[in-house]
Amino acid sequence: MQRATPGLNAGRRSDGSPGRGPSRLGLALRLATGACCAILAAAALPPPARAQPATRCAAPAAAGARPNIVLILADDLGAEAINAYGGEYFTPRIDELARQGVLFTNAHAMPLCTPTRVRLMTGRESAKNYKAFGYLDPKERTIGNVLKDAGYATGIVGKWQLSGNGFDGRVGASPQPAGFDESLLWQEKALDAKGSRYWGPTLSTNGQNRINESGFGPDVQAGFALDFIQRHKDEPFFLYYPMVLTHPPFVPTPDSPGAKDDKTRFAGMVTYMDKLVGQVTDQLKALGLDKNTIVIFTGDNGTAKQILSYQNGYPVRGGKGQATFAGTHVPLIARWPGQLPAGETRAGLFDLMDMLPTLADFAGAPVAAGGIDGVDQAPVMRGETAAARDWIFMHYAPVWIQTPARLVFDDKWKLYGDGRFVAIDGVRATETPVESAPPHSAAAARRAAFQHVLDAMHDGPLDQDRYPMCIGKPSLDPKLPSVRAGCRFSEGAVE
């Protein structure tokens, strides 16, 4: 038995006192991932278009009121890291959200941060609007724009990394035109020195950079979040909180100063992130906003590959950057006391590009017909329907280190654009190649249906460039340009 360390559940809390094992929701994941959508898996898919959402509500459930919205996005955090999903780390406040709200067992992000952020903020498929790592096209209409136009006070705190990567010459969006009235961000401007996101952070307040000589960046940003809620408590507000935790480098937190290696430092960072989530929910309750605020917690991609975690007793290697189940499977929990059920799981698929139409539904905000690809998941959250989509398609060409891929999947099967067909084990977070399937079997039917989806997407070729930081530098392979083969570059240039 591994010794308990700060942030590792392992039967003890991070302070060494007795902890609890996986919650009933975490244990339910075994059943949910194994049994959900059994009927869908055995049947052919509908025509190759995105699954249609349930009928959209014209206004939030609370008559005459628009809920406040807090969307928290953890950085590099797969579902296996959360105790409510059967994970080993100590996350009592996120587990509390799950007990009080709805937990999705099959939520998926893109495998890397920028593709997810662009997809989430615009509600559009990546082939249509993802052009470069660290870049959001200024022409894109975001969830911030939608809610601001609907009368919400809007704020963003955490990580931006959307103004350009500093290598390819593109200048991306900045927070204010993207719909956010107020901001406190790490890496807001591509060509400014990034500095630290953690100790002695470099942060930008409403576009103005400041290098802090001391302090822990996540604490500074948490203070902004709590202040934003306080100042806007008398009007509907939208707070987007894309945290800097738990992305590498793995560092000791104020609560885990003795953590020495990557695993124990990551564990401490997960538990510290959990603590900051709890600060937000505590603030809402203290201000009497609890019952008129929907809080959503999710992640932007799989955990960093350096980290081996245990989920429901099975080892799960972090899948960040890879188009595998471990690379895309993220936690997603939604809580709105009195309006969403408490302590329930949802096995229906959730693509993070569904976030925009879902939040627009809760806010009663109009969304242009045909302008987005995400589907409204509000009826699923409320329990009015079991699922809003039958499959998820991803055009994954991050133009940043990782290998591009096309893929379509549900909770049981996945077909890659290169022809690989795999069976998904959501409990073990594994994929097993299926070399052949008997005619008329569920696997054969699903593979044929998925191929139909891939053929009908017309999303164009995958961009094979992977190293924009190598523009103008000698290629490692004389037969290929440096942006495809790579070059000798500083590890500090890779984020």
C-alpha positions as CSV (number, residue, x, y, z in Angstrom):
1,M,0.0,0.0,0.0
2,Q,1.4,3.4,-1.0
3,R,1.9,5.8,1.9
4,A,-0.6,8.6,2.1
5,T,0.8,11.9,0.7
6,P,-0.7,15.4,0.6
7,G,-3.6,15.4,-1.7
8,L,-3.7,11.6,-2.2
9,N,-6.8,10.1,-0.7
10,A,-5.3,6.7,0.1
11,G,-7.6,6.5,3.1
12,R,-6.4,9.9,4.6
13,R,-7.0,13.5,4.1
14,S,-4.2,15.8,2.9
15,D,-3.6,16.9,6.5
16,G,-3.1,13.2,7.6
17,S,-6.5,12.7,9.2
18,P,-8.8,9.9,8.1
19,G,-10.4,10.4,4.7
20,R,-13.2,8.6,2.9
21,G,-13.1,6.4,-0.1
22,P,-14.7,7.0,-3.5
23,S,-18.2,8.4,-3.2
24,R,-21.3,6.5,-4.3
25,L,-21.1,8.5,-7.5
26,G,-17.6,7.4,-8.1
27,L,-18.6,3.7,-7.6
28,A,-21.6,4.3,-9.9
29,L,-19.2,5.1,-12.7
30,R,-18.4,1.4,-13.1
31,L,-22.1,0.7,-13.8
32,A,-22.8,3.9,-15.8
33,T,-19.8,3.6,-18.2
34,G,-20.4,-0.1,-18.7
35,A,-24.2,-0.1,-19.2
36,C,-25.1,3.4,-20.6
37,C,-26.5,3.6,-24.1
38,A,-26.6,-0.1,-24.6
39,I,-29.5,0.2,-27.0
40,L,-27.7,3.0,-29.0
41,A,-24.5,0.9,-29.2
42,A,-26.4,-2.0,-30.8
43,A,-28.2,0.1,-33.4
44,A,-27.1,2.1,-36.4
45,L,-26.6,5.8,-36.0
46,P,-29.0,8.4,-37.5
47,P,-28.0,10.2,-40.6
48,P,-24.5,11.7,-40.3
49,A,-25.2,15.0,-38.7
50,R,-24.8,16.1,-35.2
51,A,-27.4,14.6,-32.8
52,Q,-30.3,17.0,-32.4
53,P,-30.9,18.6,-29.0
54,A,-34.1,18.3,-27.1
55,T,-36.6,21.2,-27.4
56,R,-34.9,24.3,-26.1
57,C,-36.5,26.1,-23.2
58,A,-37.2,29.8,-23.8
59,A,-36.3,30.9,-20.3
60,P,-34.6,29.5,-17.2
61,A,-36.5,27.2,-14.9
62,A,-36.9,29.9,-12.2
63,A,-39.8,32.0,-13.4
64,G,-38.8,35.6,-14.1
65,A,-35.2,35.1,-13.0
66,R,-32.0,34.5,-14.8
67,P,-29.4,32.5,-12.9
68,N,-25.9,33.6,-12.3
69,I,-23.5,31.3,-14.0
70,V,-20.0,30.2,-12.8
71,L,-18.1,28.0,-15.2
72,I,-14.9,26.5,-13.7
73,L,-12.4,24.9,-16.1
74,A,-9.5,23.0,-14.6
75,D,-6.3,22.8,-16.6
76,D,-4.9,19.3,-17.5
77,L,-7.3,17.4,-15.3
78,G,-8.9,14.1,-16.5
79,A,-11.9,12.6,-14.8
80,E,-9.7,10.0,-13.1
81,A,-8.3,12.7,-10.8
82,I,-11.6,13.4,-9.0
83,N,-12.7,11.3,-6.1
84,A,-16.3,11.5,-7.1
85,Y,-15.3,9.6,-10.3
86,G,-13.5,6.9,-8.3
87,G,-10.1,8.8,-8.2
88,E,-7.5,8.6,-5.5
89,Y,-7.0,12.3,-4.8
90,F,-8.7,14.2,-2.0
91,T,-11.4,16.5,-3.6
92,P,-14.1,16.9,-0.9
93,R,-15.5,20.2,-2.3
94,I,-15.9,18.9,-5.8
95,D,-17.4,15.7,-4.4
96,E,-19.8,17.9,-2.6
97,L,-20.8,19.6,-5.9
98,A,-21.5,16.1,-7.2
99,R,-23.7,15.2,-4.2
100,Q,-25.7,18.4,-4.7
101,G,-25.9,18.3,-8.5
102,V,-25.6,16.2,-11.6
103,L,-22.4,14.3,-12.6
104,F,-21.8,13.4,-16.3
105,T,-19.9,10.1,-16.7
106,N,-19.2,10.6,-20.4
107,A,-18.0,14.2,-20.8
108,H,-15.3,14.9,-23.3
109,A,-12.9,17.7,-24.2
110,M,-10.4,17.9,-27.0
111,P,-7.1,16.4,-26.0
112,L,-5.2,19.7,-25.7
113,C,-6.0,23.0,-24.0
114,T,-6.3,25.5,-26.9
115,P,-8.5,23.3,-29.1
116,T,-10.8,22.7,-26.1
117,R,-11.0,26.4,-25.2
118,V,-11.8,27.5,-28.7
119,R,-14.4,24.7,-29.0
120,L,-16.0,25.5,-25.6
121,M,-16.1,29.3,-26.1
122,T,-17.5,29.2,-29.6
123,G,-19.7,26.1,-29.6
124,R,-18.2,25.2,-33.0
125,E,-16.5,22.2,-34.4
126,S,-12.7,22.6,-34.5
127,A,-12.3,22.1,-38.3
128,K,-14.3,25.3,-38.8
129,N,-12.5,27.7,-36.5
130,Y,-9.3,26.3,-35.0
131,K,-6.3,27.7,-36.8
132,A,-3.4,27.7,-34.5
133,F,-2.3,26.8,-31.0
134,G,-2.8,29.7,-28.5
135,Y,-5.1,31.5,-31.0
136,L,-8.8,32.4,-31.0
137,D,-9.9,34.2,-34.1
138,P,-11.1,37.7,-33.1
139,K,-14.0,37.3,-35.5
140,E,-15.4,34.4,-33.5
141,R,-18.5,35.0,-31.3
142,T,-18.0,33.5,-27.9
143,I,-20.0,32.5,-24.9
144,G,-18.9,35.8,-23.3
145,N,-20.4,37.8,-26.1
146,V,-23.7,35.8,-26.0
147,L,-24.2,36.3,-22.2
148,K,-23.0,39.9,-22.2
149,D,-25.5,40.7,-25.0
150,A,-28.1,39.1,-22.8
151,G,-27.5,41.6,-20.0
152,Y,-25.0,39.6,-17.9
153,A,-22.0,41.2,-16.2
154,T,-19.1,39.1,-17.5
155,G,-15.7,38.3,-16.0
156,I,-12.9,35.9,-16.7
157,V,-10.1,34.9,-14.3
158,G,-7.4,32.3,-14.8
159,K,-5.6,31.3,-18.0
160,W,-6.2,33.0,-21.4
161,Q,-3.5,31.8,-23.9
162,L,-5.7,32.8,-26.9
163,S,-4.0,35.9,-28.2
164,G,-1.6,34.0,-30.4
165,N,1.4,31.7,-29.9
166,G,4.1,34.2,-30.7
167,F,5.6,32.1,-33.5
168,D,3.3,32.2,-36.6
169,G,2.5,35.9,-36.6
170,R,-1.2,35.5,-35.9
171,V,-2.8,38.0,-33.4
172,G,-5.7,36.4,-31.6
173,A,-8.6,37.7,-29.6
174,S,-8.3,39.6,-26.3
175,P,-10.8,39.2,-23.4
176,Q,-12.8,42.4,-23.8
177,P,-13.8,42.0,-27.4
178,A,-14.4,38.4,-26.7
179,G,-17.2,39.5,-24.3
180,F,-15.6,39.8,-20.9
181,D,-16.0,43.1,-19.1
182,E,-13.3,42.3,-16.5
183,S,-10.3,40.0,-16.5
184,L,-7.4,38.8,-14.4
185,L,-5.3,36.4,-16.5
186,W,-2.1,34.6,-17.0
187,Q,-0.6,34.7,-20.5
188,E,-3.0,37.2,-21.9
189,K,-0.7,38.5,-24.6
190,A,1.3,36.3,-26.9
191,L,4.4,38.4,-27.2
192,D,4.7,39.4,-23.5
193,A,6.9,37.3,-21.2
194,K,4.7,34.6,-19.8
195,G,6.3,34.5,-16.4
196,S,5.1,32.2,-13.7
197,R,1.5,31.2,-13.2
198,Y,2.2,29.9,-9.7
199,W,4.8,31.4,-7.3
200,G,5.5,35.1,-8.0
201,P,3.0,35.2,-10.8
202,T,2.9,37.4,-13.9
203,L,-0.8,38.4,-14.3
204,S,-2.6,40.8,-16.5
205,T,-5.5,42.9,-15.0
206,N,-7.8,44.2,-17.8
207,G,-4.9,44.1,-20.2
208,Q,-2.2,45.5,-17.9
209,N,0.6,43.2,-17.0
210,R,2.0,43.0,-13.5
211,I,4.9,40.8,-12.2
212,N,4.2,39.9,-8.6
213,E,7.4,39.4,-6.6
214,S,5.6,37.0,-4.2
215,G,2.4,35.2,-3.6
216,F,0.7,32.1,-5.2
217,G,-1.0,32.9,-8.5
218,P,-4.1,30.7,-7.9
219,D,-4.7,32.6,-4.6
220,V,-4.5,36.0,-6.4
221,Q,-6.9,34.8,-9.0
222,A,-9.3,33.2,-6.5
223,G,-9.4,36.6,-4.7
224,F,-10.5,38.2,-8.0
225,A,-13.2,35.6,-8.5
226,L,-14.7,36.1,-5.0
227,D,-14.5,39.9,-5.4
228,F,-16.3,39.7,-8.8
229,I,-19.1,37.7,-7.3
230,Q,-19.4,40.2,-4.4
231,R,-19.5,43.3,-6.6
232,H,-22.1,41.8,-9.0
233,K,-24.3,40.1,-6.5
234,D,-27.3,42.3,-7.4
235,E,-27.3,41.6,-11.1
236,P,-27.0,38.5,-13.2
237,F,-23.4,37.6,-13.8
238,F,-21.3,35.2,-15.7
239,L,-17.9,34.2,-14.3
240,Y,-15.7,32.1,-16.5
241,Y,-12.9,30.6,-14.3
242,P,-10.4,28.7,-16.5
243,M,-8.0,27.9,-13.6
244,V,-4.2,27.6,-14.0
245,L,-4.2,24.6,-11.8
246,T,-3.3,21.7,-12.3
247,H,-1.0,22.2,-15.3
248,P,2.7,21.5,-15.1
249,P,5.1,22.6,-13.8
250,F,4.2,20.6,-10.7
251,V,4.9,22.8,-7.7
252,P,4.3,22.7,-3.9
253,T,1.2,24.7,-2.9
254,P,0.8,26.7,0.3
255,D,-0.9,23.6,1.7
256,S,1.7,21.1,0.5
257,P,5.1,22.7,1.0
258,G,6.9,19.4,1.6
259,A,5.8,17.7,-1.7
260,K,9.0,16.6,-3.5
261,D,8.1,14.6,-6.6
262,D,5.7,15.1,-9.5
263,K,3.0,12.7,-8.2
264,T,2.9,14.2,-4.7
265,R,3.0,17.8,-6.0
266,F,0.3,17.0,-8.5
267,A,-1.8,15.5,-5.7
268,G,-1.4,18.6,-3.6
269,M,-2.3,20.8,-6.6
270,V,-5.5,18.8,-7.2
271,T,-6.5,19.3,-3.6
272,Y,-5.6,23.0,-3.6
273,M,-7.7,23.4,-6.8
274,D,-10.6,21.7,-5.0
275,K,-10.2,24.1,-2.1
276,L,-10.5,27.1,-4.4
277,V,-13.7,25.6,-5.9
278,G,-15.0,25.4,-2.4
279,Q,-14.2,29.1,-1.8
280,V,-16.5,30.0,-4.8
281,T,-19.4,27.9,-3.5
282,D,-18.9,29.2,0.0
283,Q,-19.0,32.8,-1.3
284,L,-22.2,32.1,-3.2
285,K,-23.9,30.7,-0.1
286,A,-22.6,33.6,2.2
287,L,-24.1,36.1,-0.2
288,G,-27.5,34.3,-0.5
289,L,-26.8,33.5,-4.2
290,D,-26.6,29.8,-3.9
291,K,-30.1,29.0,-5.2
292,N,-29.9,31.3,-8.1
293,T,-26.5,30.3,-9.4
294,I,-25.6,27.4,-11.6
295,V,-22.0,26.2,-11.0
296,I,-20.3,23.9,-13.5
297,F,-17.0,22.3,-13.0
298,T,-15.1,20.5,-15.8
299,G,-11.6,20.0,-17.3
300,D,-9.9,21.0,-20.6
301,N,-8.2,17.8,-21.5
302,G,-6.7,14.7,-19.9
303,T,-4.1,14.7,-17.1
304,A,-0.4,15.3,-18.0
305,K,1.3,12.1,-19.2
306,Q,3.8,12.1,-16.3
307,I,1.0,11.3,-13.9
308,L,-0.1,7.7,-13.2
309,S,-3.3,7.8,-11.1
310,Y,-5.6,5.1,-9.8
311,Q,-9.3,5.2,-10.5
312,N,-11.6,2.6,-9.0
313,G,-8.4,0.6,-8.3
314,Y,-7.2,0.6,-11.9
315,P,-4.1,2.5,-13.1
316,V,-4.8,5.3,-15.5
317,R,-1.9,7.1,-17.3
318,G,-2.6,10.7,-18.0
319,G,-3.6,11.1,-21.7
320,K,-3.0,14.8,-22.4
321,G,-2.4,15.5,-26.0
322,Q,-3.5,12.1,-27.2
323,A,-6.8,11.4,-29.0
324,T,-7.5,8.5,-26.6
325,F,-10.2,8.0,-24.0
326,A,-7.7,9.2,-21.3
327,G,-6.9,12.2,-23.4
328,T,-10.5,13.4,-23.8
329,H,-12.4,12.1,-20.8
330,V,-13.0,14.9,-18.3
331,P,-15.1,15.5,-15.2
332,L,-18.3,17.5,-15.6
333,I,-20.5,18.4,-12.7
334,A,-23.4,20.9,-12.7
335,R,-25.1,22.2,-9.6
336,W,-28.1,24.5,-9.3
337,P,-30.0,23.9,-6.0
338,G,-33.7,23.5,-6.5
339,Q,-33.5,23.5,-10.3
340,L,-31.2,20.6,-11.1
341,P,-31.5,17.2,-9.4
342,A,-29.1,16.4,-6.6
343,G,-26.8,13.4,-6.5
344,E,-27.7,12.0,-9.9
345,T,-25.5,10.8,-12.8
346,R,-25.9,11.3,-16.5
347,A,-24.5,8.7,-18.9
348,G,-25.3,10.7,-22.0
349,L,-22.4,12.0,-24.1
350,F,-21.4,15.6,-23.4
351,D,-19.0,17.4,-25.8
352,L,-17.6,20.6,-24.3
353,M,-18.7,22.5,-27.4
354,D,-22.2,21.9,-26.0
355,M,-21.5,24.4,-23.2
356,L,-22.4,27.5,-25.2
357,P,-26.0,26.4,-26.2
358,T,-26.5,24.9,-22.7
359,L,-25.6,28.0,-20.8
360,A,-27.6,30.1,-23.3
361,D,-30.6,28.0,-22.5
362,F,-30.3,28.5,-18.8
363,A,-29.8,32.3,-19.4
364,G,-32.6,32.6,-21.8
365,A,-30.1,34.0,-24.3
366,P,-30.8,33.8,-28.0
367,V,-28.3,31.8,-30.2
368,A,-28.3,32.2,-33.9
369,A,-29.8,29.1,-35.6
370,G,-27.2,27.2,-37.6
371,G,-24.3,29.3,-36.1
372,I,-23.0,26.6,-33.7
373,D,-22.4,22.8,-33.7
374,G,-22.9,22.2,-30.0
375,V,-26.2,20.8,-28.7
376,D,-28.2,22.0,-25.7
377,Q,-27.6,19.7,-22.7
378,A,-29.9,21.6,-20.3
379,P,-32.8,19.1,-20.7
380,V,-30.3,16.3,-19.9
381,M,-29.1,18.1,-16.8
382,R,-32.7,18.6,-15.7
383,G,-33.5,14.9,-16.3
384,E,-36.0,15.6,-19.0
385,T,-34.2,13.4,-21.5
386,A,-31.4,10.8,-21.2
387,A,-29.1,12.1,-23.9
388,A,-28.7,15.0,-26.4
389,R,-26.3,13.4,-28.8
390,D,-25.5,9.9,-30.1
391,W,-21.8,10.4,-30.9
392,I,-19.0,12.9,-30.7
393,F,-16.8,13.8,-33.7
394,M,-13.4,15.5,-33.4
395,H,-11.2,17.0,-36.0
396,Y,-8.0,17.2,-33.9
397,A,-5.2,19.1,-35.5
398,P,-3.6,21.1,-32.7
399,V,-0.7,22.4,-34.8
400,W,1.3,22.0,-31.6
401,I,3.6,19.0,-30.9
402,Q,0.9,16.3,-30.8
403,T,-0.2,14.0,-33.6
404,P,-3.4,15.0,-35.4
405,A,-6.3,12.7,-35.7
406,R,-9.9,12.4,-36.9
407,L,-12.2,10.4,-34.6
408,V,-15.9,9.6,-33.9
409,F,-17.0,7.8,-30.7
410,D,-19.6,7.0,-28.2
411,D,-19.2,5.5,-24.8
412,K,-18.4,2.0,-26.1
413,W,-16.7,2.3,-29.5
414,K,-14.4,4.7,-31.4
415,L,-13.4,4.8,-35.0
416,Y,-10.3,6.8,-36.0
417,G,-9.9,8.4,-39.4
418,D,-7.0,6.0,-40.2
419,G,-9.3,3.0,-39.9
420,R,-8.5,1.9,-36.3
421,F,-11.6,0.7,-34.6
422,V,-11.4,0.2,-30.8
423,A,-13.6,-0.9,-27.9
424,I,-13.7,1.6,-25.0
425,D,-13.5,0.5,-21.4
426,G,-14.6,3.5,-19.4
427,V,-13.8,1.9,-16.1
428,R,-10.1,1.2,-16.9
429,A,-9.8,4.2,-19.3
430,T,-8.5,1.9,-22.0
431,E,-9.0,1.2,-25.7
432,T,-8.7,-2.3,-27.2
433,P,-8.3,-2.7,-31.0
434,V,-11.2,-4.6,-32.7
435,E,-9.6,-6.2,-35.7
436,S,-12.8,-7.8,-37.0
437,A,-16.4,-8.0,-35.9
438,P,-19.0,-10.7,-36.8
439,P,-21.5,-9.4,-39.4
440,H,-24.7,-8.0,-37.9
441,S,-23.0,-7.6,-34.5
442,A,-23.3,-4.4,-32.5
443,A,-19.6,-3.7,-33.1
444,A,-20.0,-4.1,-36.9
445,A,-23.1,-1.9,-37.0
446,R,-21.4,0.8,-35.0
447,R,-18.3,0.7,-37.1
448,A,-20.3,1.1,-40.3
449,A,-22.3,4.0,-38.8
450,F,-19.2,5.7,-37.6
451,Q,-17.6,5.4,-41.0
452,H,-20.7,7.0,-42.4
453,V,-20.1,10.0,-40.0
454,L,-16.5,10.4,-41.0
455,D,-17.3,10.2,-44.7
456,A,-20.0,12.8,-44.4
457,M,-18.2,15.4,-42.3
458,H,-16.2,17.0,-45.2
459,D,-14.0,18.6,-42.7
460,G,-10.9,18.8,-44.9
461,P,-7.4,17.4,-44.4
462,L,-5.7,17.5,-41.0
463,D,-3.1,20.2,-40.7
464,Q,0.2,18.2,-40.3
465,D,2.2,21.1,-38.9
466,R,3.3,20.4,-35.3
467,Y,6.1,22.8,-34.5
468,P,5.4,26.5,-35.2
469,M,8.2,27.4,-32.9
470,C,10.6,25.9,-35.5
471,I,9.7,28.4,-38.3
472,G,13.0,29.4,-40.0
473,K,15.1,26.8,-38.1
474,P,16.9,23.8,-39.4
475,S,14.7,20.7,-39.7
476,L,15.4,17.5,-37.9
477,D,14.4,15.7,-41.1
478,P,15.8,17.2,-44.3
479,K,12.9,15.7,-46.2
480,L,10.3,17.7,-44.3
481,P,9.9,21.3,-43.3
482,S,10.9,22.1,-39.7
483,V,7.3,22.9,-38.8
484,R,6.5,19.3,-39.4
485,A,9.6,17.4,-38.4
486,G,10.7,19.7,-35.6
487,C,14.0,21.4,-34.7
488,R,16.2,21.9,-31.7
489,F,14.1,24.2,-29.6
490,S,14.1,25.2,-26.0
491,E,11.8,23.1,-23.7
492,G,10.7,26.4,-22.3
493,A,9.0,27.1,-25.6
494,V,6.7,24.2,-25.2
495,E,3.6,24.9,-23.1
